[in-house]
Amino acid sequence: MSMCNLYHAIPRPCRLTALALLLAMAGGCGSGNTSPVKGKVVFKDGSPLTGGLVLFKPVDEKLQVSARGDIREDGTFILGTYKEDDGAVPGKYSVAITPPPRRKVREKPVEPPIIHPRFTSHETSGLEFDVTRKKNDFTIYIDKP
């Protein structure tokens, strides 16, 4: 049976339901409700953190969706929630920074940490930002150890 014959063999209401389901799935889990978020992670002396990850965790438990962004060599990042660089859902977030991995020899770090350890946890970083419906551009200041 050809695809055309198969299509017409399916009752019209079922075809419409299938089409509606496909369109709903193509929407991407609500990705249209995000706002652009970019920024830069810098030390207090103005030098950038040259790698790692920025993690935005919602403070409001109703939000239930986090955002993340890779930190580039110049310290800049763009957040993504449902897909890369699509922004974050508006709301209040606590922020944690994951520094780039340290070089290891026999499973022991041979380089000291490059950021103060308190910034690696949402509970201790002290970093909070409000994402609004407009464009958001944040500078995140961190300390060296």
DOMI-293969 format. One line per field, with one value per atom (N, C-alpha, C): chain; atom name; x, y, z. Coordinates in pm, 1 decimal, decimal comma. Example, Ala and Ser with C-alpha at 12.3 -4.5 7.8 and 13.67 -1.06 7.14 Angstrom:
2
kette (A	A	A	A	A	A)
atom (N	CA	C	N	CA	C)
c1 (1319,0	1230,0	1320,0	1285,0	1367,0	1290,0)
c2 (-569,0	-450,0	-330,0	-225,0	-106,0	3,0)
c3 (780,0	780,0	780,0	708,0	714,0	787,0)
% end
This chain:
145
kette (A	A	A	A	A	A	A	A	A	A	A	A	A	A	A	A	A	A	A	A	A	A	A	A	A	A	A	A	A	A	A	A	A	A	A	A	A	A	A	A	A	A	A	A	A	A	A	A	A	A	A	A	A	A	A	A	A	A	A	A	A	A	A	A	A	A	A	A	A	A	A	A	A	A	A	A	A	A	A	A	A	A	A	A	A	A	A	A	A	A	A	A	A	A	A	A	A	A	A	A	A	A	A	A	A	A	A	A	A	A	A	A	A	A	A	A	A	A	A	A	A	A	A	A	A	A	A	A	A	A	A	A	A	A	A	A	A	A	A	A	A	A	A	A	A	A	A	A	A	A	A	A	A	A	A	A	A	A	A	A	A	A	A	A	A	A	A	A	A	A	A	A	A	A	A	A	A	A	A	A	A	A	A	A	A	A	A	A	A	A	A	A	A	A	A	A	A	A	A	A	A	A	A	A	A	A	A	A	A	A	A	A	A	A	A	A	A	A	A	A	A	A	A	A	A	A	A	A	A	A	A	A	A	A	A	A	A	A	A	A	A	A	A	A	A	A	A	A	A	A	A	A	A	A	A	A	A	A	A	A	A	A	A	A	A	A	A	A	A	A	A	A	A	A	A	A	A	A	A	A	A	A	A	A	A	A	A	A	A	A	A	A	A	A	A	A	A	A	A	A	A	A	A	A	A	A	A	A	A	A	A	A	A	A	A	A	A	A	A	A	A	A	A	A	A	A	A	A	A	A	A	A	A	A	A	A	A	A	A	A	A	A	A	A	A	A	A	A	A	A	A	A	A	A	A	A	A	A	A	A	A	A	A	A	A	A	A	A	A	A	A	A	A	A	A	A	A	A	A	A	A	A	A	A	A	A	A	A	A	A	A	A	A	A	A	A	A	A	A	A	A	A	A	A	A	A	A	A	A	A	A	A	A	A	A	A	A	A	A	A	A	A	A	A	A	A	A	A	A	A	A	A	A	A	A)
atom (N	CA	C	N	CA	C	N	CA	C	N	CA	C	N	CA	C	N	CA	C	N	CA	C	N	CA	C	N	CA	C	N	CA	C	N	CA	C	N	CA	C	N	CA	C	N	CA	C	N	CA	C	N	CA	C	N	CA	C	N	CA	C	N	CA	C	N	CA	C	N	CA	C	N	CA	C	N	CA	C	N	CA	C	N	CA	C	N	CA	C	N	CA	C	N	CA	C	N	CA	C	N	CA	C	N	CA	C	N	CA	C	N	CA	C	N	CA	C	N	CA	C	N	CA	C	N	CA	C	N	CA	C	N	CA	C	N	CA	C	N	CA	C	N	CA	C	N	CA	C	N	CA	C	N	CA	C	N	CA	C	N	CA	C	N	CA	C	N	CA	C	N	CA	C	N	CA	C	N	CA	C	N	CA	C	N	CA	C	N	CA	C	N	CA	C	N	CA	C	N	CA	C	N	CA	C	N	CA	C	N	CA	C	N	CA	C	N	CA	C	N	CA	C	N	CA	C	N	CA	C	N	CA	C	N	CA	C	N	CA	C	N	CA	C	N	CA	C	N	CA	C	N	CA	C	N	CA	C	N	CA	C	N	CA	C	N	CA	C	N	CA	C	N	CA	C	N	CA	C	N	CA	C	N	CA	C	N	CA	C	N	CA	C	N	CA	C	N	CA	C	N	CA	C	N	CA	C	N	CA	C	N	CA	C	N	CA	C	N	CA	C	N	CA	C	N	CA	C	N	CA	C	N	CA	C	N	CA	C	N	CA	C	N	CA	C	N	CA	C	N	CA	C	N	CA	C	N	CA	C	N	CA	C	N	CA	C	N	CA	C	N	CA	C	N	CA	C	N	CA	C	N	CA	C	N	CA	C	N	CA	C	N	CA	C	N	CA	C	N	CA	C	N	CA	C	N	CA	C	N	CA	C	N	CA	C	N	CA	C	N	CA	C	N	CA	C	N	CA	C	N	CA	C	N	CA	C	N	CA	C	N	CA	C	N	CA	C	N	CA	C	N	CA	C	N	CA	C	N	CA	C	N	CA	C	N	CA	C	N	CA	C	N	CA	C	N	CA	C	N	CA	C	N	CA	C	N	CA	C	N	CA	C	N	CA	C	N	CA	C	N	CA	C	N	CA	C)
c1 (85,2	0,0	90,1	62,2	143,3	113,4	203,6	185,4	57,2	29,4	-90,1	-216,1	-219,3	-333,9	-345,4	-232,0	-230,5	-286,6	-245,9	-294,5	-447,0	-500,9	-645,0	-721,7	-652,8	-718,5	-745,2	-671,3	-690,5	-808,2	-903,6	-1019,3	-975,4	-1048,0	-1014,2	-995,0	-1083,0	-1061,9	-928,7	-887,6	-759,7	-642,4	-655,1	-548,6	-532,8	-643,7	-638,2	-578,0	-613,4	-557,0	-406,8	-363,8	-220,7	-146,4	-204,6	-142,5	-131,1	-235,6	-232,4	-124,3	-110,6	-6,1	132,6	154,1	283,7	317,6	221,7	245,9	276,4	208,2	233,6	374,4	417,5	551,4	657,3	630,1	727,2	750,6	661,9	677,0	795,7	848,6	970,8	955,2	855,5	841,6	832,1	764,8	746,2	863,3	947,7	1066,7	1034,5	909,6	872,3	857,8	867,2	849,0	981,4	1090,4	1219,3	1253,2	1340,9	1392,3	1542,9	1600,7	1745,7	1823,1	1926,5	2013,0	2157,5	2236,9	2380,4	2453,2	2582,8	2658,4	2804,7	2871,7	3015,2	3049,3	3139,3	3187,4	3327,8	3346,1	3476,0	3516,1	3646,6	3700,3	3689,9	3703,6	3689,3	3792,4	3905,7	4006,0	3972,3	3859,1	3815,4	3857,1	3944,7	3986,9	3877,2	3858,4	3749,5	3784,3	3682,1	3695,9	3695,1	3795,7	3816,4	3756,5	3663,1	3598,4	3509,1	3434,2	3346,4	3200,6	3114,8	2971,2	2900,4	2798,2	2710,3	2580,3	2534,0	2411,6	2310,7	2195,4	2087,0	1981,3	1955,0	1855,3	1742,8	1617,5	1509,1	1495,7	1472,7	1446,7	1301,4	1211,2	1069,2	1048,7	1001,5	984,8	882,3	790,5	690,6	754,2	865,8	931,4	983,0	1051,4	1096,2	1176,4	1242,9	1324,9	1452,4	1565,9	1695,0	1748,3	1851,7	1918,5	2068,9	2142,1	2288,0	2352,9	2479,2	2554,1	2701,7	2765,4	2910,2	2980,9	3085,4	3165,0	3275,8	3281,8	3382,4	3512,7	3617,3	3750,0	3751,8	3660,7	3656,8	3564,2	3512,8	3427,4	3279,5	3243,6	3103,4	3027,8	2895,8	2808,6	2673,5	2599,7	2460,8	2385,5	2277,0	2202,0	2110,4	2088,8	1991,7	1911,7	1784,4	1696,2	1651,2	1582,0	1531,0	1625,7	1702,4	1803,8	1913,4	2023,8	2138,7	2104,0	2141,0	2129,2	1986,4	1884,1	1746,6	1702,2	1788,9	1755,7	1705,9	1633,9	1580,3	1437,6	1360,3	1223,5	1230,8	1154,4	1158,9	1131,2	1207,7	1195,0	1324,3	1325,8	1443,8	1525,1	1656,4	1745,5	1861,9	1904,0	2033,0	2132,8	2256,5	2356,0	2476,8	2524,9	2648,5	2739,2	2868,6	2968,4	3048,5	3058,9	3146,2	3270,3	3387,0	3507,6	3550,8	3640,6	3691,4	3764,2	3767,5	3834,4	3983,0	4032,2	4175,6	4250,8	4373,1	4458,3	4488,1	4484,6	4507,6	4621,4	4689,5	4789,6	4753,2	4726,1	4686,0	4568,4	4466,3	4340,8	4355,2	4471,8	4487,7	4509,5	4435,0	4453,4	4596,0	4656,2	4790,8	4786,3	4668,0	4651,5	4557,4	4584,9	4492,6	4361,6	4254,6	4127,2	4145,3	4070,8	4086,7	3978,7	3869,9	3769,7	3747,4	3696,0	3665,6	3557,2	3574,6	3480,2	3335,1	3311,7	3173,0	3088,1	3150,7	3075,0	3029,0	3073,5	3037,2	2905,8	2843,4	2717,8	2611,9	2490,3	2379,4	2353,8	2376,3	2348,3	2449,1	2571,3	2675,3	2725,8	2687,0	2744,6	2703,0	2581,7	2532,2	2492,7	2490,4	2457,8	2311,6	2236,3	2096,9	2069,9	1993,5	1959,5	1813,6	1750,1	1612,9	1614,6	1561,3	1546,2	1411,1	1411,0	1287,2	1248,1	1132,9	1085,3	1167,0	1245,3	1329,6	1463,6	1554,1	1689,9	1758,4	1835,6	1904,8	2054,5	2131,9	2277,1	2338,1	2396,9	2447,4	2599,0	2658,6	2800,3	2804,9	2870,3	2880,4	3022,2	3033,7	3164,3	3193,1	3311,5	3353,7	3489,6	3527,1	3655,7	3749,2	3877,0	3978,4	3988,3	4043,8	4054,1	4146,9)
c2 (-116,9	0,0	123,6	219,1	339,9	430,3	526,4	621,2	703,3	739,2	818,7	738,5	611,3	525,9	502,0	485,7	465,8	589,4	707,7	832,6	841,1	810,2	820,1	706,6	599,3	489,2	524,5	625,6	668,8	765,6	745,0	834,9	979,7	1074,4	1216,4	1268,0	1237,5	1288,8	1241,3	1120,2	1068,1	1142,4	1174,5	1249,0	1386,3	1452,6	1585,2	1577,9	1474,5	1456,8	1433,9	1350,1	1323,4	1451,1	1530,7	1656,3	1751,5	1760,3	1847,7	1803,7	1673,4	1622,4	1653,9	1637,0	1668,1	1816,2	1902,0	2045,5	2081,7	2018,8	2045,6	2002,2	1887,1	1838,8	1926,3	1980,2	2064,9	2195,7	2231,5	2354,7	2353,5	2239,6	2231,8	2256,0	2200,2	2204,0	2345,5	2433,6	2567,7	2659,6	2635,7	2717,2	2860,6	2892,1	3027,4	3118,8	3065,5	3148,5	3193,1	3184,7	3226,7	3367,7	3432,9	3565,1	3554,6	3635,3	3629,1	3666,3	3587,1	3614,9	3593,4	3698,1	3686,8	3756,4	3738,4	3804,4	3771,1	3805,4	3783,2	3749,8	3653,3	3615,6	3671,4	3758,4	3823,3	3819,1	3823,6	3837,2	3984,5	4012,7	4150,7	4245,0	4191,3	4276,6	4303,8	4249,3	4272,5	4166,2	4074,6	3969,2	3862,6	3805,3	3709,0	3568,5	3494,1	3350,3	3292,0	3214,7	3175,0	3040,6	2991,0	2864,6	2820,9	2716,4	2663,6	2673,6	2681,5	2675,4	2765,8	2837,8	2917,2	2839,2	2820,5	2744,7	2831,9	2857,5	2934,5	2836,4	2839,0	2751,2	2839,2	2808,3	2895,0	2898,5	3018,6	3035,4	2996,3	3034,3	3002,0	2856,3	2774,3	2631,3	2604,1	2699,1	2679,9	2683,0	2751,0	2764,8	2630,9	2554,2	2417,6	2399,9	2503,2	2486,2	2570,2	2504,6	2570,9	2611,3	2694,8	2736,2	2726,5	2711,8	2700,4	2763,4	2795,8	2851,2	2822,5	2788,4	2766,8	2901,5	2908,9	3030,4	3022,1	3122,4	3127,6	3184,9	3183,0	3229,8	3375,3	3456,2	3597,7	3621,1	3513,5	3522,7	3536,2	3549,6	3568,7	3436,4	3447,2	3330,1	3372,6	3275,3	3291,6	3173,9	3202,6	3094,4	3021,8	2895,4	2813,2	2732,0	2712,9	2635,6	2507,8	2522,1	2406,5	2364,8	2461,5	2434,5	2539,2	2518,5	2606,2	2751,0	2842,4	2986,9	3038,2	2965,5	3014,2	3102,2	3126,1	3215,1	3140,9	3215,0	3158,6	3207,5	3128,9	3166,0	3279,7	3386,7	3496,3	3449,2	3502,8	3468,1	3496,2	3464,6	3485,8	3356,2	3370,1	3253,8	3271,8	3160,4	3156,3	3103,6	3147,6	3116,5	3047,0	2945,5	2877,9	2874,8	2872,0	2869,3	2740,6	2668,1	2550,6	2590,7	2594,0	2634,5	2525,6	2560,1	2456,4	2349,4	2226,6	2118,9	2147,4	2105,3	2120,3	1999,9	2023,5	1915,0	1822,1	1690,9	1592,0	1498,3	1449,9	1345,0	1237,7	1118,3	1005,4	1042,2	1104,0	1140,6	1247,4	1311,6	1420,1	1549,9	1655,1	1782,6	1835,0	1881,8	1938,8	2090,4	2143,4	2287,8	2331,2	2445,1	2492,9	2538,5	2545,7	2595,8	2738,3	2773,4	2908,0	3004,9	2950,1	3038,4	2996,1	3088,8	3055,5	2947,2	2842,1	2729,6	2767,0	2877,9	2914,1	2940,9	2976,9	3007,8	2882,7	2766,2	2642,6	2582,4	2645,7	2595,1	2704,8	2668,8	2763,7	2811,9	2726,1	2757,6	2856,1	2860,1	2944,0	3057,0	3060,2	3160,0	3302,2	3319,2	3453,8	3528,0	3458,2	3519,6	3494,6	3601,5	3590,9	3695,9	3657,0	3748,0	3728,7	3839,2	3836,7	3842,1	3740,3	3738,7	3801,1	3901,7	3970,4	3931,9	3979,3	3950,1	4022,2	4120,4	4194,5	4123,5	4184,5	4130,6	4147,9	4049,1	4049,3	4037,2	4125,0	4124,5	4139,5	4031,5	4029,2	4020,6	4092,1	4073,5	4003,7	3888,5	3807,9	3822,2	3882,0	3899,7	3786,5	3728,9	3618,3	3650,5	3572,4	3588,4	3473,9	3503,7	3398,0	3333,4	3211,0	3143,5	3216,5)
c3 (0,0	0,0	0,0	-87,8	-96,0	23,3	48,4	158,2	139,1	15,2	-13,1	21,4	-20,2	11,1	161,6	226,4	370,9	441,7	396,8	455,2	445,5	328,4	308,9	376,9	412,9	483,7	630,0	683,3	822,0	825,2	916,6	925,7	948,3	890,2	894,9	1038,8	1134,1	1270,8	1330,2	1298,3	1349,0	1285,6	1155,7	1088,1	1152,6	1184,6	1246,7	1386,7	1461,0	1595,0	1586,6	1493,1	1475,4	1437,3	1348,5	1307,4	1425,9	1506,6	1624,2	1722,7	1741,4	1831,4	1778,5	1649,9	1590,2	1605,5	1583,6	1598,4	1743,0	1836,5	1978,8	2017,4	1967,7	1998,9	1934,3	1818,9	1749,3	1822,4	1912,1	1988,2	2081,4	2116,6	2195,2	2344,0	2405,9	2551,5	2606,2	2538,9	2592,3	2572,1	2473,4	2454,6	2417,2	2381,6	2347,2	2468,0	2589,3	2708,4	2769,5	2697,1	2749,8	2702,8	2777,8	2743,5	2725,7	2636,2	2614,1	2740,2	2770,8	2885,1	2841,8	2857,8	2831,6	2945,2	2948,6	3053,5	3047,6	3156,0	3165,5	3310,0	3328,0	3460,9	3475,5	3576,0	3595,1	3741,6	3761,9	3895,9	3935,7	4064,4	4112,1	4049,1	4000,2	3934,8	3787,8	3741,5	3603,5	3504,3	3543,0	3449,8	3439,6	3319,2	3300,6	3349,0	3388,7	3407,7	3266,9	3231,2	3090,7	3052,3	3128,9	3095,5	3209,6	3186,4	3289,4	3249,4	3350,0	3328,2	3428,6	3380,6	3466,4	3480,2	3604,4	3630,4	3703,6	3640,4	3701,0	3750,6	3881,8	3944,2	3998,3	3964,8	4010,8	4162,2	4215,8	4358,2	4386,1	4296,3	4307,7	4265,9	4357,5	4329,8	4220,3	4194,1	4088,8	3950,2	3935,9	3806,4	3754,6	3836,4	3807,5	3679,8	3629,7	3510,3	3525,5	3512,0	3526,7	3389,9	3392,8	3269,1	3290,3	3179,7	3190,4	3068,7	3084,5	2972,9	2987,5	2878,0	2877,6	2883,9	2966,2	2976,6	2871,7	2787,4	2680,6	2735,0	2650,9	2693,1	2737,3	2685,0	2724,7	2844,5	2905,0	3022,4	2991,3	2863,6	2828,9	2825,2	2841,1	2834,0	2778,8	2725,1	2684,6	2744,1	2815,3	2880,5	2783,4	2813,3	2742,5	2841,9	2811,3	2898,7	2829,9	2718,2	2644,2	2532,7	2482,6	2381,3	2397,5	2331,9	2346,2	2310,2	2397,9	2376,0	2361,7	2409,4	2395,2	2512,2	2609,9	2720,6	2842,6	2927,7	3051,8	3071,4	3143,3	3176,5	3279,3	3263,2	3360,0	3502,3	3595,7	3735,8	3809,3	3938,3	4022,1	4030,6	4016,4	4014,4	4111,4	4171,8	4239,5	4136,1	4149,5	4047,2	4109,3	4040,7	4078,2	3955,9	3980,6	3873,6	3886,7	3776,7	3772,6	3693,2	3758,1	3686,2	3587,6	3496,7	3406,3	3487,4	3435,9	3511,0	3530,1	3646,1	3674,8	3620,7	3585,5	3537,9	3655,3	3629,4	3735,6	3697,4	3799,8	3784,8	3884,9	3832,5	3917,8	4007,9	3946,7	4012,7	4120,9	4133,5	4229,6	4151,2	4187,1	4117,6	4135,8	4028,4	4036,6	4024,8	4000,3	3993,5	4105,3	4167,8	4272,2	4209,8	4288,9	4234,9	4182,3	4078,0	4023,1	4071,3	4131,3	4190,8	4335,0	4415,0	4553,6	4554,1	4633,5	4632,9	4664,2	4733,8	4767,8	4644,7	4531,3	4410,2	4335,1	4376,6	4307,7	4357,7	4456,2	4512,7	4513,1	4476,7	4481,1	4624,1	4721,3	4860,4	4919,6	4867,9	4928,7	4839,2	4713,4	4621,3	4655,7	4707,1	4733,5	4606,6	4494,4	4365,3	4330,7	4308,8	4266,0	4159,4	4058,3	3949,3	3911,2	3870,9	3821,7	3670,0	3606,8	3461,9	3430,5	3343,1	3305,2	3163,3	3119,5	2984,2	2877,3	2917,2	2823,3	2808,7	2732,0	2722,5	2856,8	2897,3	3025,3	3000,5	3064,5	3048,3	3187,5	3239,4	3375,7	3378,8	3472,9	3504,5	3638,9	3641,2	3762,6	3816,4	3934,4	3996,6	4093,0	4079,5	4164,9	4225,8	4326,8	4394,7	4360,2	4368,5	4358,0	4494,8	4502,1	4632,7	4729,8)
% end
